[in-house]
């Protein structure tokens, strides 16, 4: 029997059992997600109403440039941030995408 063949109540029990068996992993994953969301909130705050480069954002949020670039790339993938031109034909400017 596969998971998709289970009733709703059985699926709930299976998921509860898995969360209990892997409690350490679940706890660690939740902590990482909380940290990631806090970082992205800082980045969104730094972008605010103005387009900025990765370096400018990194200076505002006091993080290494490569970490900010990683987060901005991920945010671009999910259409949370978009490119908004270039500064001095070298650095890409990023802006927040308005929610739909």
Backbone as CSV, one residue per row, in Angstrom:
resi,resn,N_x,N_y,N_z,CA_x,CA_y,CA_z,C_x,C_y,C_z
1,UNK,0.852,-1.182,0.000,0.000,0.000,0.000,0.896,1.242,0.000
2,UNK,0.561,2.193,-0.804,1.341,3.423,-0.885,0.689,4.525,-0.055
3,UNK,1.437,5.592,0.119,0.952,6.729,0.908,-0.327,7.317,0.320
4,UNK,-0.391,7.402,-1.001,-1.571,8.023,-1.628,-2.831,7.189,-1.449
5,UNK,-2.686,5.905,-1.101,-3.848,5.032,-0.893,-4.393,5.109,0.531
6,UNK,-3.686,5.792,1.406,-4.109,5.895,2.800,-5.243,6.901,2.955
7,UNK,-6.028,6.716,4.007,-7.082,7.687,4.312,-6.440,8.936,4.908
8,UNK,-7.223,9.981,5.027,-6.708,11.239,5.565,-6.206,11.050,6.992
9,UNK,-6.943,10.290,7.786,-6.552,10.035,9.173,-5.254,9.230,9.229
10,UNK,-5.105,8.247,8.370,-3.892,7.435,8.333,-2.684,8.255,7.892
11,UNK,-2.894,9.142,6.922,-1.812,10.019,6.470,-1.336,10.913,7.616
12,UNK,-2.285,11.439,8.386,-1.962,12.290,9.525,-1.127,11.520,10.537
13,UNK,-1.500,10.273,10.798,-0.756,9.451,11.750,0.649,9.151,11.246
14,UNK,0.787,8.859,9.958,2.100,8.579,9.376,3.011,9.800,9.501
15,UNK,2.490,10.970,9.166,3.281,12.199,9.256,3.676,12.509,10.701
16,UNK,2.748,12.286,11.633,3.046,12.521,13.040,4.161,11.584,13.509
17,UNK,4.093,10.333,13.108,5.112,9.356,13.482,6.482,9.743,12.897
18,UNK,6.490,10.177,11.646,7.748,10.578,11.017,8.359,11.787,11.715
19,UNK,7.516,12.762,12.091,8.024,13.939,12.815,8.621,13.540,14.157
20,UNK,8.007,12.574,14.827,8.537,12.107,16.110,9.852,11.357,15.925
21,UNK,9.938,10.508,14.894,11.146,9.736,14.630,12.327,10.629,14.248
22,UNK,12.030,11.715,13.566,13.075,12.610,13.061,13.017,13.971,13.752
23,UNK,12.737,13.965,15.033,12.544,15.211,15.789,13.758,16.138,15.696
24,UNK,14.961,15.574,15.781,16.167,16.405,15.698,16.282,17.089,14.351
25,UNK,16.024,16.347,13.289,16.107,16.907,11.948,15.052,17.984,11.743
26,UNK,13.840,17.718,12.220,12.753,18.695,12.083,13.103,19.972,12.836
27,UNK,13.627,19.826,14.044,13.992,20.989,14.855,15.099,21.803,14.182
28,UNK,16.114,21.110,13.680,17.230,21.784,13.003,16.743,22.501,11.733
29,UNK,15.881,21.855,10.980,15.353,22.449,9.748,14.505,23.677,10.050
30,UNK,13.701,23.607,11.093,12.877,24.759,11.470,13.750,25.936,11.891
31,UNK,14.852,25.660,12.599,15.770,26.727,13.013,16.435,27.375,11.796
32,UNK,16.842,26.552,10.823,17.454,27.089,9.606,16.467,27.949,8.825
33,UNK,15.229,27.495,8.740,14.204,28.254,8.019,13.927,29.587,8.718
34,UNK,13.896,29.559,10.037,13.668,30.791,10.797,14.798,31.794,10.549
35,UNK,16.038,31.289,10.547,17.198,32.150,10.286,17.149,32.720,8.862
36,UNK,16.809,31.864,7.903,16.722,32.301,6.505,15.655,33.371,6.337
37,UNK,14.510,33.182,6.953,13.439,34.177,6.845,13.834,35.509,7.469
38,UNK,14.596,35.460,8.575,15.059,36.697,9.213,16.031,37.444,8.300
39,UNK,16.927,36.708,7.647,17.877,37.323,6.716,17.139,37.953,5.544
40,UNK,16.179,37.229,4.988,15.437,37.759,3.837,14.606,38.976,4.223
41,UNK,14.127,39.012,5.453,13.388,40.185,5.924,14.315,41.400,5.967
42,UNK,15.559,41.200,6.440,16.543,42.294,6.453,16.845,42.773,5.033
43,UNK,16.985,41.833,4.115,17.284,42.187,2.719,16.123,42.971,2.122
44,UNK,14.892,42.516,2.359,13.725,43.254,1.854,13.686,44.660,2.439
45,UNK,14.030,44.786,3.715,14.075,46.100,4.353,15.135,46.995,3.737
46,UNK,16.277,46.399,3.400,17.362,47.181,2.797,16.990,47.651,1.396
47,UNK,16.259,46.819,0.676,15.850,47.219,-0.677,14.752,48.268,-0.616
48,UNK,13.815,48.084,0.286,12.750,49.063,0.493,12.185,49.614,-0.801
49,UNK,12.184,50.931,-0.916,11.616,51.617,-2.080,12.673,51.902,-3.142
50,UNK,13.924,51.601,-2.847,15.019,51.996,-3.734,15.755,50.766,-4.262
51,UNK,16.140,50.812,-5.530,16.944,49.741,-6.116,18.376,49.857,-5.601
52,UNK,18.992,48.715,-5.309,20.352,48.714,-4.779,21.147,47.554,-5.366
53,UNK,22.464,47.670,-5.287,23.349,46.592,-5.719,23.515,45.603,-4.560
54,UNK,24.071,44.447,-4.864,24.326,43.446,-3.831,25.270,44.007,-2.777
55,UNK,26.292,44.715,-3.198,27.258,45.297,-2.267,26.593,46.303,-1.336
56,UNK,25.723,47.133,-1.874,25.016,48.110,-1.045,24.134,47.408,-0.013
57,UNK,23.423,46.383,-0.454,22.560,45.631,0.464,23.412,44.964,1.539
58,UNK,24.530,44.360,1.139,25.409,43.681,2.096,25.922,44.658,3.157
59,UNK,26.253,45.872,2.753,26.714,46.877,3.707,25.608,47.279,4.671
60,UNK,24.389,47.395,4.176,23.258,47.799,5.020,22.924,46.714,6.042
61,UNK,22.881,45.457,5.590,22.490,44.364,6.496,23.674,43.764,7.239
62,UNK,24.881,44.268,6.965,26.107,43.826,7.626,26.318,42.316,7.477
63,UNK,26.334,41.882,6.217,26.578,40.479,5.885,27.598,40.408,4.763
64,UNK,28.277,39.265,4.616,29.199,39.104,3.493,28.451,39.181,2.158
65,UNK,29.095,39.754,1.175,28.477,39.946,-0.135,28.030,38.632,-0.762
66,UNK,28.840,37.582,-0.623,28.482,36.310,-1.255,27.215,35.710,-0.650
67,UNK,26.981,35.924,0.642,25.749,35.419,1.258,24.536,36.203,0.773
68,UNK,24.684,37.519,0.682,23.584,38.348,0.185,23.265,37.972,-1.257
69,UNK,24.303,37.743,-2.061,24.090,37.348,-3.454,23.322,36.030,-3.531
70,UNK,23.650,35.092,-2.660,22.967,33.799,-2.642,21.479,34.001,-2.349
71,UNK,21.174,34.819,-1.350,19.772,35.063,-0.990,19.037,35.816,-2.092
72,UNK,19.676,36.817,-2.668,19.028,37.574,-3.739,18.776,36.672,-4.951
73,UNK,19.704,35.785,-5.248,19.502,34.844,-6.363,18.305,33.949,-6.100
74,UNK,18.200,33.462,-4.881,17.054,32.620,-4.529,15.756,33.424,-4.587
75,UNK,15.798,34.656,-4.119,14.607,35.502,-4.148,14.204,35.837,-5.584
76,UNK,15.199,35.977,-6.468,14.905,36.205,-7.893,14.191,35.007,-8.488
77,UNK,14.645,33.823,-8.114,14.060,32.590,-8.642,12.563,32.530,-8.355
78,UNK,12.160,33.019,-7.189,10.762,32.964,-6.790,10.038,34.293,-6.995
79,UNK,10.600,35.151,-7.852,9.978,36.423,-8.229,9.686,37.338,-7.045
80,UNK,10.568,37.340,-6.070,10.448,38.259,-4.946,11.299,39.501,-5.173
81,UNK,12.333,39.349,-6.011,13.264,40.422,-6.355,13.479,40.363,-7.860
82,UNK,13.688,41.525,-8.468,13.943,41.579,-9.912,15.095,42.535,-10.201
83,UNK,15.744,42.316,-11.337,16.793,43.230,-11.769,16.151,44.544,-12.188
84,UNK,16.866,45.643,-11.932,16.333,46.968,-12.239,17.431,47.847,-12.838
85,UNK,18.088,47.339,-13.871,19.119,48.122,-14.534,20.492,47.858,-13.951
86,UNK,21.401,48.780,-14.297,22.782,48.636,-13.844,23.291,49.953,-13.294
87,UNK,24.292,49.853,-12.429,24.941,51.036,-11.889,26.343,51.091,-12.477
88,UNK,26.650,52.175,-13.172,27.968,52.381,-13.787,28.362,51.256,-14.744
89,UNK,27.385,50.617,-15.346,27.615,49.526,-16.308,28.421,48.374,-15.717
90,UNK,28.387,48.241,-14.390,29.150,47.186,-13.726,28.254,46.353,-12.813
91,UNK,27.603,46.998,-11.874,26.805,46.305,-10.869,25.325,46.313,-11.227
92,UNK,24.693,45.171,-11.037,23.267,45.041,-11.299,22.498,45.599,-10.097
93,UNK,21.456,46.364,-10.397,20.568,46.886,-9.363,19.396,45.914,-9.192
94,UNK,18.980,45.727,-7.960,17.846,44.854,-7.670,16.772,45.643,-6.951
95,UNK,15.529,45.251,-7.191,14.387,45.912,-6.521,13.424,44.824,-6.073
96,UNK,12.588,45.200,-5.118,11.538,44.291,-4.672,10.445,44.211,-5.725
97,UNK,9.855,43.061,-5.888,8.739,42.885,-6.799,7.473,43.066,-5.987
98,UNK,6.560,43.852,-6.512,5.294,44.064,-5.810,4.472,42.775,-5.801
99,UNK,3.845,42.504,-4.652,3.032,41.298,-4.554,1.794,41.441,-5.417
100,UNK,1.392,40.306,-5.978,0.237,40.308,-6.883,-1.039,40.042,-6.133
